[in-house]
Amino acid sequence: MWIALAVVAGLMAVVNLTQVFIGRQPIKPSVSKRPAPQLRRESAAASVMMLGVALTALHLYWGGLLVILGFASLLIVRKRSTGS
């Protein structure tokens, strides 16, 4: 079960990393209302977080640090985009 979680989280990290490079959503791009720079910043933070989840699922517990860093940076990016 842990391997399946690691694989799914790894795939999510790859999708987010793809969004960083192309600047748009590969799945349902017409639904996204976010500008490309914001999408890239959020995707980069989410990619780090998902990589941490995958590493933690593989029992590499320092991956938890990546989860915390990725989540914190995602919160900061979203807070700055709303102007609060």
DSSP file (Angstrom, degrees, kcal/mol; ACC not computed):
  #  RESIDUE AA STRUCTURE BP1 BP2  ACC     N-H-->O    O-->H-N    N-H-->O    O-->H-N    TCO  KAPPA ALPHA  PHI   PSI    X-CA   Y-CA   Z-CA
    1    1 A M     >        0   0    0      0, 0.0     4,-2.0     0, 0.0     5,-0.2   0.000 360.0 360.0 360.0 -38.0    0.0    0.0    0.0
    2    2 A W  H  >  +     0   0    0      1,-0.2     4,-2.3     2,-0.2     5,-0.1   0.855 360.0  54.0 -66.7 -33.8    2.8    2.4    0.8
    3    3 A I  H  > S+     0   0    0      2,-0.2     4,-2.4     1,-0.2    -1,-0.2   0.910 106.8  51.3 -66.4 -40.4    4.4    1.8   -2.6
    4    4 A A  H  > S+     0   0    0      2,-0.2     4,-2.6     1,-0.2     5,-0.2   0.911 110.1  49.3 -62.3 -42.3    1.1    2.7   -4.3
    5    5 A L  H  X S+     0   0    0     -4,-2.0     4,-2.6     1,-0.2     5,-0.2   0.908 110.9  50.3 -62.4 -41.3    0.9    5.9   -2.3
    6    6 A A  H  X S+     0   0    0     -4,-2.3     4,-2.3     2,-0.2    -2,-0.2   0.898 111.3  48.4 -64.1 -39.9    4.5    6.7   -3.3
    7    7 A V  H  X S+     0   0    0     -4,-2.4     4,-2.5     2,-0.2    -2,-0.2   0.932 113.0  46.7 -66.7 -45.8    3.7    6.1   -7.0
    8    8 A V  H  X S+     0   0    0     -4,-2.6     4,-2.2     2,-0.2    -2,-0.2   0.928 114.5  47.1 -63.1 -44.7    0.6    8.2   -7.0
    9    9 A A  H  X S+     0   0    0     -4,-2.6     4,-2.1     1,-0.2    -1,-0.2   0.885 111.5  52.2 -64.6 -37.6    2.4   11.1   -5.2
   10   10 A G  H  X S+     0   0    0     -4,-2.3     4,-2.1    -5,-0.2    -2,-0.2   0.902 109.0  49.3 -63.9 -41.0    5.3   10.8   -7.6
   11   11 A L  H  X S+     0   0    0     -4,-2.5     4,-2.4     2,-0.2    -2,-0.2   0.889 110.1  51.1 -65.0 -38.7    3.0   11.0  -10.6
   12   12 A M  H  X S+     0   0    0     -4,-2.2     4,-2.4     1,-0.2    -1,-0.2   0.885 108.6  52.1 -65.0 -37.2    1.4   14.1   -9.1
   13   13 A A  H  X S+     0   0    0     -4,-2.1     4,-2.4     2,-0.2    -2,-0.2   0.900 109.5  49.6 -64.5 -39.7    4.8   15.6   -8.6
   14   14 A V  H  X S+     0   0    0     -4,-2.1     4,-2.3     2,-0.2    -2,-0.2   0.907 110.2  49.9 -66.0 -41.7    5.6   14.9  -12.3
   15   15 A V  H  X S+     0   0    0     -4,-2.4     4,-1.9     2,-0.2    -2,-0.2   0.923 112.7  47.3 -62.3 -43.8    2.3   16.5  -13.4
   16   16 A N  H  X S+     0   0    0     -4,-2.4     4,-1.5     1,-0.2    -2,-0.2   0.893 111.1  51.1 -65.0 -38.8    3.1   19.6  -11.2
   17   17 A L  H  X S+     0   0    0     -4,-2.4     4,-1.6     1,-0.2    -1,-0.2   0.873 107.5  53.8 -65.8 -36.0    6.6   19.8  -12.6
   18   18 A T  H  X S+     0   0    0     -4,-2.3     4,-2.6     1,-0.2     5,-0.3   0.903 106.0  53.0 -62.6 -41.0    5.2   19.6  -16.1
   19   19 A Q  H  X S+     0   0    0     -4,-1.9     4,-2.0     1,-0.2    -1,-0.2   0.835 104.0  57.2 -63.7 -32.2    3.0   22.6  -15.3
   20   20 A V  H  < S+     0   0    0     -4,-1.5    -1,-0.2     1,-0.2    -2,-0.2   0.923 112.8  39.9 -63.0 -43.1    6.0   24.5  -14.1
   21   21 A F  H  < S+     0   0    0     -4,-1.6    -2,-0.2     1,-0.2    -1,-0.2   0.878 123.7  35.6 -77.6 -38.4    7.7   24.1  -17.5
   22   22 A I  H  < S-     0   0    0     -4,-2.6    -3,-0.2     2,-0.2    -2,-0.2   0.710  94.2-136.3 -92.1 -18.7    4.8   24.6  -19.8
   23   23 A G  S  < S+     0   0    0     -4,-2.0     2,-0.3    -5,-0.3    16,-0.2   0.663  73.1  73.8  76.0  15.8    2.9   27.3  -17.8
   24   24 A R  S    S-     0   0    0     -6,-0.2    -2,-0.2    -5,-0.2    -1,-0.2  -0.975  90.1 -89.0-152.1 163.9   -0.5   25.7  -18.2
   25   25 A Q        -     0   0    0     -2,-0.3     7,-0.1     4,-0.2     6,-0.1  -0.602  23.6-158.1 -76.6 128.2   -2.5   22.8  -17.0
   26   26 A P  S    S+     0   0    0      0, 0.0     2,-0.6     0, 0.0    -1,-0.2   0.773  83.5  60.4 -75.1 -23.5   -2.1   19.7  -19.1
   27   27 A I  S    S-     0   0    0      1,-0.2     4,-0.1     2,-0.1    -2,-0.0  -0.924 129.5 -16.9-108.1 119.9   -5.4   18.3  -17.8
   28   28 A K  S >> S+     0   0    0     -2,-0.6     3,-1.3     1,-0.1     4,-0.6   0.963  71.9 179.2  52.6  62.9   -8.5   20.5  -18.6
   29   29 A P  G >4 S+     0   0    0      0, 0.0     3,-0.5     0, 0.0    -4,-0.2   0.772  73.1  64.6 -66.0 -24.4   -6.5   23.6  -19.4
   30   30 A S  G 34 S+     0   0    0      1,-0.2    -2,-0.1     3,-0.0    -3,-0.0   0.701  94.5  61.1 -72.8 -16.6   -9.7   25.6  -20.2
   31   31 A V  G <4 S+     0   0    0     -3,-1.3    -1,-0.2    -4,-0.1     2,-0.2   0.802  83.0  94.1 -78.2 -30.0  -10.8   25.3  -16.6
   32   32 A S    <<  +     0   0    0     -4,-0.6    -7,-0.0    -3,-0.5    -4,-0.0  -0.443  44.1 178.5 -72.1 131.6   -7.9   27.2  -15.1
   33   33 A K        +     0   0    0     -2,-0.2    -1,-0.1     2,-0.1    -3,-0.0   0.345  48.7 109.1-108.1   1.9   -8.3   30.9  -14.5
   34   34 A R  S    S-     0   0    0      1,-0.1    -2,-0.0     2,-0.1     2,-0.0  -0.568  73.1-114.9 -82.7 141.5   -4.9   31.5  -13.0
   35   35 A P     >  -     0   0    0      0, 0.0     4,-2.4     0, 0.0     3,-0.3  -0.347  32.6-105.8 -68.6 158.2   -2.2   33.4  -14.9
   36   36 A A  H  > S+     0   0    0      1,-0.2     4,-2.6     2,-0.2     5,-0.2   0.867 116.5  52.7 -57.4 -43.9    0.9   31.4  -16.0
   37   37 A P  H  > S+     0   0    0      0, 0.0     4,-2.1     0, 0.0    -1,-0.2   0.911 112.4  45.8 -61.6 -39.2    3.3   32.9  -13.4
   38   38 A Q  H  > S+     0   0    0     -3,-0.3     4,-2.6     2,-0.2     5,-0.3   0.917 112.2  51.0 -67.4 -42.8    1.0   32.1  -10.6
   39   39 A L  H  X S+     0   0    0     -4,-2.4     4,-2.4     1,-0.2    -1,-0.2   0.897 110.2  50.6 -60.8 -40.6    0.4   28.6  -11.9
   40   40 A R  H  X S+     0   0    0     -4,-2.6     4,-2.2    -5,-0.2    -1,-0.2   0.921 111.4  46.9 -64.5 -43.8    4.1   28.0  -12.1
   41   41 A R  H  X S+     0   0    0     -4,-2.1     4,-1.9     2,-0.2    -2,-0.2   0.935 115.5  44.8 -64.6 -45.7    4.8   29.2   -8.6
   42   42 A E  H  X S+     0   0    0     -4,-2.6     4,-2.4     1,-0.2    -1,-0.2   0.890 113.4  50.8 -65.8 -38.8    1.9   27.1   -7.1
   43   43 A S  H  X S+     0   0    0     -4,-2.4     4,-2.3    -5,-0.3    -1,-0.2   0.869 107.9  52.6 -68.1 -36.2    2.9   24.0   -9.2
   44   44 A A  H  X S+     0   0    0     -4,-2.2     4,-1.9     2,-0.2    -1,-0.2   0.924 111.9  45.5 -64.7 -43.3    6.6   24.3   -8.0
   45   45 A A  H  X S+     0   0    0     -4,-1.9     4,-2.1     1,-0.2    -2,-0.2   0.913 114.2  48.4 -65.8 -42.2    5.5   24.3   -4.4
   46   46 A A  H  X S+     0   0    0     -4,-2.4     4,-2.7     1,-0.2    -1,-0.2   0.849 108.0  55.6 -67.3 -33.4    3.1   21.5   -4.9
   47   47 A S  H  X S+     0   0    0     -4,-2.3     4,-2.2     2,-0.2    -1,-0.2   0.916 108.3  47.3 -64.8 -43.0    5.7   19.4   -6.7
   48   48 A V  H  X S+     0   0    0     -4,-1.9     4,-2.0     2,-0.2    -2,-0.2   0.913 113.1  49.8 -62.9 -42.3    8.1   19.7   -3.8
   49   49 A M  H  X S+     0   0    0     -4,-2.1     4,-1.9     1,-0.2    -2,-0.2   0.926 111.5  47.0 -64.1 -45.1    5.3   18.8   -1.4
   50   50 A M  H  X S+     0   0    0     -4,-2.7     4,-2.4     1,-0.2    -1,-0.2   0.848 108.9  54.8 -68.1 -33.8    4.3   15.7   -3.4
   51   51 A L  H  X S+     0   0    0     -4,-2.2     4,-2.4     2,-0.2    -1,-0.2   0.908 108.1  50.5 -62.9 -40.3    7.9   14.6   -3.7
   52   52 A G  H  X S+     0   0    0     -4,-2.0     4,-2.4     2,-0.2    -2,-0.2   0.886 108.7  51.1 -63.3 -39.5    8.1   14.8    0.0
   53   53 A V  H  X S+     0   0    0     -4,-1.9     4,-2.4     2,-0.2    -2,-0.2   0.921 110.6  49.4 -63.6 -43.2    4.9   12.6    0.3
   54   54 A A  H  X S+     0   0    0     -4,-2.4     4,-1.2     1,-0.2    -2,-0.2   0.919 112.9  46.3 -62.7 -43.7    6.4   10.1   -2.0
   55   55 A L  H  <>S+     0   0    0     -4,-2.4     5,-2.5     1,-0.2    -1,-0.2   0.885 112.2  50.5 -67.4 -38.0    9.7    9.9   -0.1
   56   56 A T  H ><5S+     0   0    0     -4,-2.4     3,-1.8     1,-0.2    -1,-0.2   0.891 106.7  54.8 -66.4 -38.5    7.9    9.7    3.2
   57   57 A A  H 3<5S+     0   0    0     -4,-2.4    -1,-0.2     1,-0.3    -2,-0.2   0.788 104.0  55.6 -64.9 -26.3    5.7    6.8    1.9
   58   58 A L  T 3<5S-     0   0    0     -4,-1.2    -1,-0.3    -5,-0.2    -2,-0.2   0.237 125.5-106.5 -88.1  13.8    8.9    5.0    1.0
   59   59 A H  T < 5S+     0   0    0     -3,-1.8     2,-0.9     1,-0.2    -3,-0.2   0.757  80.1 134.2  66.5  28.4   10.0    5.4    4.7
   60   60 A L    > < -     0   0    0     -5,-2.5     3,-2.5     1,-0.1     4,-0.2  -0.834  37.9-169.7-101.0  90.4   12.5    8.1    4.0
   61   61 A Y  T >  S+     0   0    0     -2,-0.9     3,-1.5     1,-0.3     4,-0.3   0.630  74.8  72.8 -68.5 -15.2   11.3   10.2    6.9
   62   62 A W  T >> S+     0   0    0      1,-0.3     3,-1.1     2,-0.2     4,-0.8   0.650  80.6  78.2 -70.8 -10.8   13.4   13.3    5.9
   63   63 A G  H <> S+     0   0    0     -3,-2.5     4,-1.9     1,-0.2    -1,-0.3   0.763  78.4  71.4 -63.1 -23.8   10.8   13.6    3.1
   64   64 A G  H <> S+     0   0    0     -3,-1.5     4,-2.4     1,-0.2    -1,-0.2   0.838  90.3  58.4 -60.4 -32.0    8.6   15.0    5.8
   65   65 A L  H <> S+     0   0    0     -3,-1.1     4,-2.7    -4,-0.3    -1,-0.2   0.897 104.8  49.8 -63.3 -39.9   10.8   18.1    5.7
   66   66 A L  H  X S+     0   0    0     -4,-0.8     4,-2.8    -3,-0.2     5,-0.2   0.875 108.7  53.2 -66.1 -36.4   10.0   18.5    2.0
   67   67 A V  H  X S+     0   0    0     -4,-1.9     4,-2.5     2,-0.2     5,-0.2   0.943 112.1  44.4 -62.1 -47.1    6.3   18.2    2.8
   68   68 A I  H  X S+     0   0    0     -4,-2.4     4,-2.5     2,-0.2    -2,-0.2   0.926 116.1  46.0 -64.6 -45.6    6.5   20.9    5.4
   69   69 A L  H  X S+     0   0    0     -4,-2.7     4,-2.4     2,-0.2    -2,-0.2   0.916 114.9  47.3 -63.9 -43.4    8.6   23.2    3.2
   70   70 A G  H  X S+     0   0    0     -4,-2.8     4,-2.1     2,-0.2    -2,-0.2   0.903 113.4  47.5 -65.0 -42.0    6.4   22.6    0.1
   71   71 A F  H  X S+     0   0    0     -4,-2.5     4,-2.3    -5,-0.2    -2,-0.2   0.916 112.6  48.9 -66.2 -43.2    3.2   23.2    2.1
   72   72 A A  H  X S+     0   0    0     -4,-2.5     4,-2.2    -5,-0.2    -2,-0.2   0.917 112.6  47.7 -63.4 -42.7    4.5   26.4    3.7
   73   73 A S  H  X S+     0   0    0     -4,-2.4     4,-2.6     2,-0.2    -1,-0.2   0.864 109.9  53.4 -68.1 -33.7    5.6   27.8    0.4
   74   74 A L  H  X S+     0   0    0     -4,-2.1     4,-2.4     2,-0.2     5,-0.2   0.913 109.2  48.7 -64.9 -41.7    2.3   26.9   -1.2
   75   75 A L  H  X S+     0   0    0     -4,-2.3     4,-2.3     2,-0.2    -2,-0.2   0.912 112.6  48.3 -62.4 -41.9    0.5   28.8    1.5
   76   76 A I  H  X S+     0   0    0     -4,-2.2     4,-2.4     2,-0.2    -2,-0.2   0.922 111.7  49.2 -64.8 -44.3    2.8   31.8    1.0
   77   77 A V  H  X S+     0   0    0     -4,-2.6     4,-1.7     1,-0.2    -2,-0.2   0.918 113.9  45.5 -62.7 -43.6    2.3   31.8   -2.7
   78   78 A R  H  X S+     0   0    0     -4,-2.4     4,-1.3     1,-0.2    -1,-0.2   0.874 111.4  52.4 -69.3 -35.7   -1.5   31.6   -2.5
   79   79 A K  H  X>S+     0   0    0     -4,-2.3     5,-1.3    -5,-0.2     4,-0.7   0.912 110.6  47.8 -65.8 -41.6   -1.6   34.3    0.2
   80   80 A R  H  <5S+     0   0    0     -4,-2.4     3,-0.4     1,-0.2    -1,-0.2   0.831 107.5  56.4 -68.3 -31.3    0.5   36.7   -2.0
   81   81 A S  H  <5S+     0   0    0     -4,-1.7    -1,-0.2     1,-0.2    -2,-0.2   0.799 105.5  50.8 -72.6 -26.3   -1.7   36.0   -5.0
   82   82 A T  H  <5S-     0   0    0     -4,-1.3    -1,-0.2    -3,-0.3    -2,-0.2   0.635 110.2-123.4 -84.3 -13.2   -4.9   37.0   -3.2
   83   83 A G  T  <5       0   0    0     -4,-0.7    -3,-0.2    -3,-0.4    -2,-0.1   0.599 360.0 360.0  85.3  11.0   -3.2   40.3   -2.1
   84   84 A S      <       0   0    0     -5,-1.3    -4,-0.2     0, 0.0    -5,-0.1   0.464 360.0 360.0 -84.1 360.0   -3.8   39.7    1.7
